Amino acid sequence: TLADFDQRSRILSLEGIYRLTRQWEVAGKLARREGEARRARSAGPWFDTTADFAAAQARYNLHRKWDALAEYRWLR
């Protein structure tokens, strides 16, 4: 089954939002997971599962409850 493996990880994440004007808002996120996994429970060699993530977002307030949003994401 899919749960028949071991994994250990440490995660660090930073996120921020900044309002430029009443209509414009920008946001960003950076995250890193340093991890290891192995294919069997309590047995076998560990292999690296480290991942880096970044996202950038721009939001524009069109009218009252309506917003336009553009977002870019990157995962390595």
Chimera marker file (.cmm) of the C-alpha trace (Angstrom):
<marker_set name="trace">
<marker id="1" x="0.000" y="0.000" z="0.000" r="1" g="1" b="0" radius="0.5"/>
<marker id="2" x="1.016" y="3.629" z="-0.261" r="1" g="1" b="0" radius="0.5"/>
<marker id="3" x="1.487" y="3.953" z="3.518" r="1" g="1" b="0" radius="0.5"/>
<marker id="4" x="4.242" y="1.324" z="3.638" r="1" g="1" b="0" radius="0.5"/>
<marker id="5" x="7.132" y="3.794" z="3.706" r="1" g="1" b="0" radius="0.5"/>
<marker id="6" x="8.946" y="6.016" z="6.228" r="1" g="1" b="0" radius="0.5"/>
<marker id="7" x="9.355" y="9.770" z="5.869" r="1" g="1" b="0" radius="0.5"/>
<marker id="8" x="10.931" y="12.478" z="8.023" r="1" g="1" b="0" radius="0.5"/>
<marker id="9" x="10.860" y="16.193" z="7.172" r="1" g="1" b="0" radius="0.5"/>
<marker id="10" x="11.548" y="19.699" z="8.431" r="1" g="1" b="0" radius="0.5"/>
<marker id="11" x="9.577" y="22.568" z="6.881" r="1" g="1" b="0" radius="0.5"/>
<marker id="12" x="10.239" y="26.319" z="6.885" r="1" g="1" b="0" radius="0.5"/>
<marker id="13" x="7.755" y="28.736" z="5.320" r="1" g="1" b="0" radius="0.5"/>
<marker id="14" x="7.626" y="32.534" z="5.029" r="1" g="1" b="0" radius="0.5"/>
<marker id="15" x="4.695" y="34.497" z="3.635" r="1" g="1" b="0" radius="0.5"/>
<marker id="16" x="3.916" y="38.183" z="3.266" r="1" g="1" b="0" radius="0.5"/>
<marker id="17" x="1.238" y="40.483" z="1.858" r="1" g="1" b="0" radius="0.5"/>
<marker id="18" x="1.618" y="44.167" z="1.049" r="1" g="1" b="0" radius="0.5"/>
<marker id="19" x="-1.125" y="46.576" z="-0.020" r="1" g="1" b="0" radius="0.5"/>
<marker id="20" x="0.324" y="49.018" z="-2.573" r="1" g="1" b="0" radius="0.5"/>
<marker id="21" x="-2.850" y="51.086" z="-3.057" r="1" g="1" b="0" radius="0.5"/>
<marker id="22" x="-6.557" y="50.648" z="-2.350" r="1" g="1" b="0" radius="0.5"/>
<marker id="23" x="-6.845" y="48.589" z="-5.545" r="1" g="1" b="0" radius="0.5"/>
<marker id="24" x="-3.476" y="46.756" z="-5.693" r="1" g="1" b="0" radius="0.5"/>
<marker id="25" x="-2.098" y="44.113" z="-3.347" r="1" g="1" b="0" radius="0.5"/>
<marker id="26" x="0.957" y="41.863" z="-3.798" r="1" g="1" b="0" radius="0.5"/>
<marker id="27" x="1.909" y="38.713" z="-1.918" r="1" g="1" b="0" radius="0.5"/>
<marker id="28" x="4.749" y="36.230" z="-1.844" r="1" g="1" b="0" radius="0.5"/>
<marker id="29" x="5.588" y="32.916" z="-0.249" r="1" g="1" b="0" radius="0.5"/>
<marker id="30" x="8.836" y="30.960" z="0.100" r="1" g="1" b="0" radius="0.5"/>
<marker id="31" x="8.980" y="27.454" z="1.537" r="1" g="1" b="0" radius="0.5"/>
<marker id="32" x="11.540" y="24.672" z="1.872" r="1" g="1" b="0" radius="0.5"/>
<marker id="33" x="11.039" y="21.077" z="2.943" r="1" g="1" b="0" radius="0.5"/>
<marker id="34" x="14.187" y="19.197" z="3.886" r="1" g="1" b="0" radius="0.5"/>
<marker id="35" x="13.240" y="15.567" z="4.033" r="1" g="1" b="0" radius="0.5"/>
<marker id="36" x="14.147" y="11.954" z="3.593" r="1" g="1" b="0" radius="0.5"/>
<marker id="37" x="12.123" y="8.849" z="2.840" r="1" g="1" b="0" radius="0.5"/>
<marker id="38" x="12.660" y="5.138" z="2.452" r="1" g="1" b="0" radius="0.5"/>
<marker id="39" x="10.644" y="2.601" z="0.536" r="1" g="1" b="0" radius="0.5"/>
<marker id="40" x="9.959" y="0.196" z="3.414" r="1" g="1" b="0" radius="0.5"/>
<marker id="41" x="8.929" y="0.553" z="7.037" r="1" g="1" b="0" radius="0.5"/>
<marker id="42" x="11.968" y="0.592" z="9.371" r="1" g="1" b="0" radius="0.5"/>
<marker id="43" x="14.256" y="-0.827" z="6.673" r="1" g="1" b="0" radius="0.5"/>
<marker id="44" x="16.346" y="0.234" z="3.712" r="1" g="1" b="0" radius="0.5"/>
<marker id="45" x="18.383" y="3.286" z="2.808" r="1" g="1" b="0" radius="0.5"/>
<marker id="46" x="17.051" y="6.830" z="3.134" r="1" g="1" b="0" radius="0.5"/>
<marker id="47" x="16.830" y="8.995" z="-0.011" r="1" g="1" b="0" radius="0.5"/>
<marker id="48" x="16.514" y="12.777" z="-0.300" r="1" g="1" b="0" radius="0.5"/>
<marker id="49" x="13.042" y="14.331" z="-0.793" r="1" g="1" b="0" radius="0.5"/>
<marker id="50" x="13.983" y="17.996" z="-0.325" r="1" g="1" b="0" radius="0.5"/>
<marker id="51" x="11.731" y="20.481" z="-2.142" r="1" g="1" b="0" radius="0.5"/>
<marker id="52" x="11.714" y="24.272" z="-2.644" r="1" g="1" b="0" radius="0.5"/>
<marker id="53" x="8.572" y="26.298" z="-3.359" r="1" g="1" b="0" radius="0.5"/>
<marker id="54" x="7.951" y="29.938" z="-4.284" r="1" g="1" b="0" radius="0.5"/>
<marker id="55" x="4.807" y="31.846" z="-5.212" r="1" g="1" b="0" radius="0.5"/>
<marker id="56" x="4.132" y="35.439" z="-6.259" r="1" g="1" b="0" radius="0.5"/>
<marker id="57" x="0.684" y="36.966" z="-6.448" r="1" g="1" b="0" radius="0.5"/>
<marker id="58" x="-0.842" y="40.250" z="-7.614" r="1" g="1" b="0" radius="0.5"/>
<marker id="59" x="-4.446" y="41.144" z="-6.847" r="1" g="1" b="0" radius="0.5"/>
<marker id="60" x="-6.474" y="44.050" z="-8.230" r="1" g="1" b="0" radius="0.5"/>
<marker id="61" x="-9.793" y="45.114" z="-6.673" r="1" g="1" b="0" radius="0.5"/>
<marker id="62" x="-12.189" y="45.634" z="-9.591" r="1" g="1" b="0" radius="0.5"/>
<marker id="63" x="-15.420" y="46.564" z="-7.838" r="1" g="1" b="0" radius="0.5"/>
<marker id="64" x="-16.644" y="45.877" z="-4.310" r="1" g="1" b="0" radius="0.5"/>
<marker id="65" x="-16.552" y="42.072" z="-3.974" r="1" g="1" b="0" radius="0.5"/>
<marker id="66" x="-14.752" y="41.352" z="-7.279" r="1" g="1" b="0" radius="0.5"/>
<marker id="67" x="-10.977" y="40.909" z="-7.591" r="1" g="1" b="0" radius="0.5"/>
<marker id="68" x="-8.665" y="39.990" z="-10.455" r="1" g="1" b="0" radius="0.5"/>
<marker id="69" x="-5.785" y="37.721" z="-9.476" r="1" g="1" b="0" radius="0.5"/>
<marker id="70" x="-2.551" y="36.643" z="-11.174" r="1" g="1" b="0" radius="0.5"/>
<marker id="71" x="-0.310" y="34.073" z="-9.540" r="1" g="1" b="0" radius="0.5"/>
<marker id="72" x="2.948" y="32.340" z="-10.433" r="1" g="1" b="0" radius="0.5"/>
<marker id="73" x="4.156" y="29.189" z="-8.654" r="1" g="1" b="0" radius="0.5"/>
<marker id="74" x="7.476" y="27.397" z="-8.776" r="1" g="1" b="0" radius="0.5"/>
<marker id="75" x="8.343" y="23.987" z="-7.312" r="1" g="1" b="0" radius="0.5"/>
<marker id="76" x="11.713" y="22.281" z="-7.448" r="1" g="1" b="0" radius="0.5"/>
<link id1="1" id2="2" r="1" g="1" b="0" radius="0.2"/>
<link id1="2" id2="3" r="1" g="1" b="0" radius="0.2"/>
<link id1="3" id2="4" r="1" g="1" b="0" radius="0.2"/>
<link id1="4" id2="5" r="1" g="1" b="0" radius="0.2"/>
<link id1="5" id2="6" r="1" g="1" b="0" radius="0.2"/>
<link id1="6" id2="7" r="1" g="1" b="0" radius="0.2"/>
<link id1="7" id2="8" r="1" g="1" b="0" radius="0.2"/>
<link id1="8" id2="9" r="1" g="1" b="0" radius="0.2"/>
<link id1="9" id2="10" r="1" g="1" b="0" radius="0.2"/>
<link id1="10" id2="11" r="1" g="1" b="0" radius="0.2"/>
<link id1="11" id2="12" r="1" g="1" b="0" radius="0.2"/>
<link id1="12" id2="13" r="1" g="1" b="0" radius="0.2"/>
<link id1="13" id2="14" r="1" g="1" b="0" radius="0.2"/>
<link id1="14" id2="15" r="1" g="1" b="0" radius="0.2"/>
<link id1="15" id2="16" r="1" g="1" b="0" radius="0.2"/>
<link id1="16" id2="17" r="1" g="1" b="0" radius="0.2"/>
<link id1="17" id2="18" r="1" g="1" b="0" radius="0.2"/>
<link id1="18" id2="19" r="1" g="1" b="0" radius="0.2"/>
<link id1="19" id2="20" r="1" g="1" b="0" radius="0.2"/>
<link id1="20" id2="21" r="1" g="1" b="0" radius="0.2"/>
<link id1="21" id2="22" r="1" g="1" b="0" radius="0.2"/>
<link id1="22" id2="23" r="1" g="1" b="0" radius="0.2"/>
<link id1="23" id2="24" r="1" g="1" b="0" radius="0.2"/>
<link id1="24" id2="25" r="1" g="1" b="0" radius="0.2"/>
<link id1="25" id2="26" r="1" g="1" b="0" radius="0.2"/>
<link id1="26" id2="27" r="1" g="1" b="0" radius="0.2"/>
<link id1="27" id2="28" r="1" g="1" b="0" radius="0.2"/>
<link id1="28" id2="29" r="1" g="1" b="0" radius="0.2"/>
<link id1="29" id2="30" r="1" g="1" b="0" radius="0.2"/>
<link id1="30" id2="31" r="1" g="1" b="0" radius="0.2"/>
<link id1="31" id2="32" r="1" g="1" b="0" radius="0.2"/>
<link id1="32" id2="33" r="1" g="1" b="0" radius="0.2"/>
<link id1="33" id2="34" r="1" g="1" b="0" radius="0.2"/>
<link id1="34" id2="35" r="1" g="1" b="0" radius="0.2"/>
<link id1="35" id2="36" r="1" g="1" b="0" radius="0.2"/>
<link id1="36" id2="37" r="1" g="1" b="0" radius="0.2"/>
<link id1="37" id2="38" r="1" g="1" b="0" radius="0.2"/>
<link id1="38" id2="39" r="1" g="1" b="0" radius="0.2"/>
<link id1="39" id2="40" r="1" g="1" b="0" radius="0.2"/>
<link id1="40" id2="41" r="1" g="1" b="0" radius="0.2"/>
<link id1="41" id2="42" r="1" g="1" b="0" radius="0.2"/>
<link id1="42" id2="43" r="1" g="1" b="0" radius="0.2"/>
<link id1="43" id2="44" r="1" g="1" b="0" radius="0.2"/>
<link id1="44" id2="45" r="1" g="1" b="0" radius="0.2"/>
<link id1="45" id2="46" r="1" g="1" b="0" radius="0.2"/>
<link id1="46" id2="47" r="1" g="1" b="0" radius="0.2"/>
<link id1="47" id2="48" r="1" g="1" b="0" radius="0.2"/>
<link id1="48" id2="49" r="1" g="1" b="0" radius="0.2"/>
<link id1="49" id2="50" r="1" g="1" b="0" radius="0.2"/>
<link id1="50" id2="51" r="1" g="1" b="0" radius="0.2"/>
<link id1="51" id2="52" r="1" g="1" b="0" radius="0.2"/>
<link id1="52" id2="53" r="1" g="1" b="0" radius="0.2"/>
<link id1="53" id2="54" r="1" g="1" b="0" radius="0.2"/>
<link id1="54" id2="55" r="1" g="1" b="0" radius="0.2"/>
<link id1="55" id2="56" r="1" g="1" b="0" radius="0.2"/>
<link id1="56" id2="57" r="1" g="1" b="0" radius="0.2"/>
<link id1="57" id2="58" r="1" g="1" b="0" radius="0.2"/>
<link id1="58" id2="59" r="1" g="1" b="0" radius="0.2"/>
<link id1="59" id2="60" r="1" g="1" b="0" radius="0.2"/>
<link id1="60" id2="61" r="1" g="1" b="0" radius="0.2"/>
<link id1="61" id2="62" r="1" g="1" b="0" radius="0.2"/>
<link id1="62" id2="63" r="1" g="1" b="0" radius="0.2"/>
<link id1="63" id2="64" r="1" g="1" b="0" radius="0.2"/>
<link id1="64" id2="65" r="1" g="1" b="0" radius="0.2"/>
<link id1="65" id2="66" r="1" g="1" b="0" radius="0.2"/>
<link id1="66" id2="67" r="1" g="1" b="0" radius="0.2"/>
<link id1="67" id2="68" r="1" g="1" b="0" radius="0.2"/>
<link id1="68" id2="69" r="1" g="1" b="0" radius="0.2"/>
<link id1="69" id2="70" r="1" g="1" b="0" radius="0.2"/>
<link id1="70" id2="71" r="1" g="1" b="0" radius="0.2"/>
<link id1="71" id2="72" r="1" g="1" b="0" radius="0.2"/>
<link id1="72" id2="73" r="1" g="1" b="0" radius="0.2"/>
<link id1="73" id2="74" r="1" g="1" b="0" radius="0.2"/>
<link id1="74" id2="75" r="1" g="1" b="0" radius="0.2"/>
<link id1="75" id2="76" r="1" g="1" b="0" radius="0.2"/>
</marker_set>
